[in-house]
Amino acid sequence: METKVFYFNPLRECCYLLWDDSGEAVIIDPGCCGEREFLRLKETVEESGLKPVKILLTHGHFDHIFGLRRCYEAWHPEVLIHKADIAQVEHADETADFLGLELQQPACSFSTVADGDTVRFGESELKVIATPGHTEGSVCYYDEAGGRLYCGDTLFEGSVGRTDLPGGDYNALQESLRGRLAVLPDTTEVFPGHGYPTTIGAEKASNPFMRF
């Protein structure tokens, strides 16, 4: 499985494009804001001969779905999200507007994912790990075979996602970190929703939020 990261929108959100030799691809958190950013993603898809078949949302905050509508209209993929965060998406334009940003509210249906589900595309699969805390419906997508974790805003290099927004719960986040992520192999590569990749082992050694 190949991974390419795009840094999008004023909040420097990480959007990930994943694909394998089949040519099928998934997009994790399409935060591309505006036509120019969307074209960066679209050109990579077209130049690589890829077919996006699914959009995977780690949670429903506006900075992670700026490009959802454009991606859906371009490729009509299945859109997956935890049911607890659908309401976040439905009101994302209000939050963006409050910050002076324009978000095209997505006009698509959703398929829901739950803890333990397996998301398949091409010859690859990702396991869904529910990690409530940043939002009620936050999830991570775990490539167990490749040792990679796409964790949205649950875990960052040296930090974690904030819990003072609607749906946030610090105690739930701590339990997610302790019971769901800290138990993964230390060599697991962590691809967060903002910032740069790290590993589970590095965060257990130095991240104050991972010291239990």
GIGI-V189424 format. One record per backbone hydrogen bond with DSSP energy under -1.0 kcal/mol. CO is the residue of the C=O (numbers start at 1). NH is the residue of the N-H. Records with the same first field share a line. If there is no record, write none. Layout:
# GIGI-V189424
CO->NH / NH
This chain:
# GIGI-V189424
2->19
4->17
6->15
8->13
9->12
13->8
15->6
16->28
17->4
18->26
19->2
20->23
23->51
24->20
25->53
26->18
27->56
28->16
29->31
30->67
34->38
35->39
36->40
37->41
38->42
39->43
40->44
41->45
42->46
43->47
44->48
45->50
46->49
51->25
53->78
54->27
55->80
56->29
58->139
61->64
62->65
65->68
67->71
68->72
69->73
70->74
71->75
72->76
78->55
79->111
80->57
81->113
82->85
83->86
85->89
86->90
87->91
89->92
91->95
92->96
93->97
94->98
95->99
96->101
97->100
111->81
114->117
117->128
119->126
121->124
124->121
126->119
127->142
128->116
129->140
133->169
135->133 / 138
138->131
140->129
141->150
142->127 / 144
143->147 / 148
147->189
148->143
149->191
150->141
151->154
152->193
156->159
159->156
165->168
169->173
170->174
171->175
172->176
173->177
174->178
175->179
176->180 / 181
177->182
181->184
185->188
186->201
188->200
189->149
190->198
191->151
193->14
198->190
199->203
200->204
201->205
202->206
203->207
207->210
